Amino acid sequence: MNELKPKQERFAQLYVELGSAAEAYRRAYNSTAKPESVHVEASRTLNDPKVSLRVQQIRDELSELALWGRLDSIKVLAEIARAEDGEAKPGERVSAVKELNSMFGWKRQEVKHSGQVEQPLVVVMDGDEEE
């Protein structure tokens, strides 16, 4: 049987906990290497079939233990947004849609700027103006 080495197991556990392969690698392997090297090694470790399988196993175990998961939240918010219960007020429906959009990252907007701004910067989002 292809068992993981102790540091690989620790990496898999830390990766699931932290969500950062680089940080999981640093901690599991007590690495003091340069960030670029850590990123490369973390990627290699995460792409190892045994390690990636273990990561998925840990995630599956955790989701079985969860009392309330992401899917539960999505189902409830979708019911509110659709007003399936007949009791949701318009404001509650809008809030549910906004939360769902946020969960899926559909509302994220990124603006990159470099250089000097000589006049006040005006950002227009959703029809509202802010200065």
C-alpha positions in Angstrom: 0.0 0.0 0.0 1.3 3.5 -0.8 1.0 5.3 2.5 2.1 8.9 2.9 5.2 9.9 4.7 4.5 11.7 7.9 5.4 15.1 6.4 3.1 14.5 3.4 0.2 13.6 5.8 0.9 16.7 7.8 1.0 18.8 4.6 -2.4 17.4 3.5 -4.0 18.1 6.9 -2.6 21.7 7.0 -3.6 22.3 3.4 -7.2 21.4 4.1 -7.1 23.5 7.3 -5.3 26.6 5.9 -6.2 26.6 2.2 -2.7 27.6 1.3 -0.3 25.1 -0.1 2.7 27.3 0.5 1.9 27.8 4.2 1.1 24.1 4.6 4.4 23.3 3.0 6.3 25.7 5.2 4.8 24.3 8.4 4.8 20.6 7.5 8.4 20.6 6.2 9.7 23.4 8.6 10.9 25.2 5.5 12.8 28.4 5.6 13.3 28.5 1.9 12.6 31.6 -0.3 8.9 32.1 -1.1 9.5 31.2 -4.8 11.0 27.9 -3.8 8.3 27.2 -1.3 5.6 27.8 -3.9 7.3 25.4 -6.3 7.7 22.6 -3.7 4.2 23.2 -2.4 2.7 22.8 -5.9 4.7 19.6 -6.5 3.6 18.2 -3.2 0.0 19.0 -3.8 0.1 17.5 -7.3 1.5 14.2 -6.0 -1.4 11.8 -6.6 -1.1 10.2 -3.2 -1.2 13.6 -1.5 -4.0 15.0 -3.6 -6.1 11.9 -2.9 -5.5 12.3 0.8 -6.6 15.9 0.7 -9.8 14.8 -1.0 -10.3 12.1 1.7 -9.9 14.6 4.5 -12.3 17.0 2.8 -14.9 14.2 2.4 -14.5 13.2 6.0 -15.0 16.7 7.2 -18.0 17.3 5.1 -19.6 14.1 6.5 -19.1 15.5 10.0 -20.4 19.0 9.2 -23.8 19.7 10.6 -24.4 22.5 8.2 -22.5 22.7 4.9 -22.1 25.2 2.1 -24.7 23.3 0.1 -27.2 23.7 2.9 -26.6 27.5 2.9 -27.1 27.6 -0.8 -30.4 25.7 -0.7 -31.9 27.9 2.1 -30.7 31.1 0.4 -32.1 29.9 -2.9 -35.5 29.2 -1.3 -35.6 32.7 0.2 -34.5 34.3 -3.1 -37.2 32.4 -5.0 -39.7 33.1 -2.2 -40.7 29.4 -2.3 -41.9 29.6 1.3 -44.2 32.5 0.4 -43.1 34.4 3.4 -39.9 36.1 2.2 -40.2 39.9 1.9 -38.7 41.7 -1.1 -35.7 43.0 0.9 -35.0 39.5 2.2 -35.1 38.1 -1.3 -32.6 40.8 -2.5 -30.3 40.0 0.5 -30.4 36.3 -0.3 -29.5 36.9 -3.9 -26.6 39.2 -2.8 -25.3 36.6 -0.4 -25.5 33.9 -3.1 -23.6 36.1 -5.5 -21.0 36.7 -2.8 -20.6 33.0 -2.1 -19.9 32.3 -5.8 -17.7 35.3 -6.2 -19.9 36.9 -8.8 -19.9 40.3 -7.2 -16.1 40.7 -7.0 -14.7 43.6 -8.9 -11.0 44.4 -9.0 -9.6 47.7 -10.0 -5.9 48.2 -10.5 -4.4 51.6 -10.6 -0.9 52.9 -10.7 0.5 56.4 -10.9 -0.8 59.7 -9.6 -4.4 60.9 -9.6 -4.7 64.6 -9.9 -8.5 64.8 -9.6 -10.7 63.0 -7.2 -11.3 59.4 -8.3 -15.0 58.6 -8.8 -16.0 54.9 -8.7 -19.5 54.1 -10.1 -20.9 50.7 -9.1 -24.5 49.6 -9.3 -25.6 53.1 -10.3 -24.3 54.7 -7.0 -21.6 57.3 -7.1 -18.9 57.4 -4.5 -16.0 59.8 -4.2 
